[in-house]
Amino acid sequence: MPKSQVRKKKVYTPPTDVRPTATASTRKPSPIWLPVTAVALIVVGIGWLVIYYLSEQAYPVASWGYWNLAVGFGAMVSSLILLSRWR
């Protein structure tokens, strides 16, 4: 039986007017403070919520009431925003 001929495919090169201007290799890495701050915000947010629940809503700030939950979750959400900028 005869062997079929192998087809050679051309290598795709995108047009120059569509190429992105900044590639992953040209962007600068993130500063060291970014992941450190993000991890610190996660720890502070979880710690704030744990203290709030274990103290039966008396600490960290008793007059804030349920706003203590907003502070704890806000710290964790802000750390996620920071981590989205991490390269």
Number of C-alpha atoms within 10 A of each C-alpha: 3 4 5 6 6 6 6 6 6 6 6 6 7 8 7 8 7 7 10 7 8 8 8 8 7 8 9 8 10 11 10 9 8 16 17 12 15 21 16 15 22 20 15 17 23 16 14 20 20 15 15 21 15 10 12 10 18 14 18 17 13 14 11 14 14 12 12 22 17 14 16 21 19 15 21 21 16 16 22 16 12 16 16 9 10 14 12
